[in-house]
Amino acid sequence: MHKHHRALGLATAPTGIRCGADIAQLRPAQPVTLLRPHAARRAARFFVEKFPGRSLYAVKANPSPDLLRIVWDAGVTHFDVASIGEVRLVASTLPEAVLCFMHPVKAEEAIAEAYHEHGVRTFSLDTLDELDKIVSATLTDGQPATDLNLLVRLRVSSDHAKLSLASKFGAEPGEVKALLFAARQASDALGICFHVGSQAMSPAAYAEAMHRVRDAIVEAAVTVDIVDVGGGFPSWYPGMEPPPLEAYFAVIHEAFEKLPISYSAELWCEPGRALCAEYGSLIVRVEKRRGKELYINDGAYGALFDAAHIGWRYPVRLLRGTDSHVRPLEFSFYGPTCDDLDHMAGPFTLPGDVQAGDYIEVGMLGAYGSAMRTAFNGFATEHTEIVDDEPMASLYGAVERRRSNVVRL
Ligand SMILES: *Cc1c(COP(=O)(O)O)cnc(C)c1O
């Protein structure tokens, strides 16, 4: 019914373009992660060229060293790291990268190692206790550091986001003044940061958060050198088609220009999802069909954690040798482990005659997909293949291309 179904063995893409169908044709018994370096490069270039400030890559979204190098080669020089493990990983993969330790609750040993051994100078915090920790972990011969960039994390609303980050971190309005004041004394550069929640579906999320930044600066009457609007930039998923990223950038730029800050103040952002969602997809095999439930060989403990635990929907397409003319149906998936929780409700729309032995490509899994994979129950896989066809959706191509690549079966 759709040209993507004429997959196996028959040329679906222009000659020389390698795609998921080429891999499915080999009938892999394990799930295969497909990587699209060109898509990650395009996303990184987009942020580097169009965001009206500096873009940090939030490493937790996908810490693959290959991806770190792609993002670096595309011009991203600063990395948002949240654990000593991420500090070590990026420091060893990209020795010249600038690391920013943006988790507001850190172990003192982690701060000390990051500062003294890896040259980390930028830290976030949301309490006076954390500030004390940073100050004492960065002493040298009993002397306080004079080269710290400290970013105070504000609590902001996650109302526009699909995944809330509003309850765990962030100083409350009543605490911000004292915190900014104290951080100013301990820092070389002082910043304010926030996170509007992941997959923010409206630029208004940033406009509202910037109001909070403005109030905080006015109330504390301190000089602020860095305003960091965090992550939350969306990608495309079924039922979640966001406005263009340029609309977010415009809102952020306008709000930044109106802040009472010095002319030389810097604007930062920390995209995770938006930089890497298009980088990866996954080929799974149907091992069994029971009505409208498909038992596939990856799931909640593999790359589909979000699909199982928070009902995230991903685009899917069938990779099969013959055309399907059967009416599409909405399916749910079971993953391979023995656990009932290993269930992805979807719905995932596929041709009604999908059956055991068929291969399905699940798209847009470059962010928070393989990064969450475990080996629970013996279902581990590391098989990856590089492909050069377009991701199943793209925020970065022309609109026409974006539409034609969204496979709605
Ligand atoms: C997770 C996280 C990000 C990335 O968020 P996305 O929604 O993936 O863009 C950025 N900054 C911080 C502090 C985070 O915790």
Residues whose N, C-alpha, C, O or C-beta is under 5 A from the ligand:
A	BS01	LIG	A58 A61 M102 G197 S198 Q199 G230 G231 G232 F233 E270 P271 G272 R273 A274
